[in-house]
């Protein structure tokens, strides 16, 4: 007899748990597409801003590196020119 009581309790717990699962599952099925649609307006401008910052950083770095390269080139050619004179 105790086995039948335990079986009945387990069946009740299963039914309650399945009902809670079905409610949460239906809620997720309805809300997840909305959540995914909301992420696009939020993330697109953020990614665009990040790409613009990376572009600006690379552009400024390239300009400064070009200046350093010109300076080094001029210093090197002047040194080589002085060595040839002597």
C-alpha positions, 0 to 999 in steps of 0.5 A, a space after each residue: 500500500 505505501 508504494 501506491 501512495 508514493 506513486 500517487 504523490 510522484 504522479 501529482 508532483 510530476 503533473 504540477 512540475 509539467 504544468 509549471 514547465 509548460 507555462 514557462 515554456 510557452 512564455 519563453 516561446 512567445 517572449 524570446 523572439 521579441 527579445 531578439 528583435 530588441 537586441 538589433 536596435 541596441 547592438 547595431 549602433 554600438 557596433 557601428 560606434 566601435 568600428 568608427 573608433 577603431 577606424 579613427 584609431 588606425 587612421 591616426 596611428 598610421 598618420 603618426 607612424 608615417 611621420 616617424 618613418 619620414 623622420 627616421 628616413 631623413 635622419 638616416 639619409 643625412 647620416 649617410 650623406 655625412 659619412 660619404 662626405 668624410 
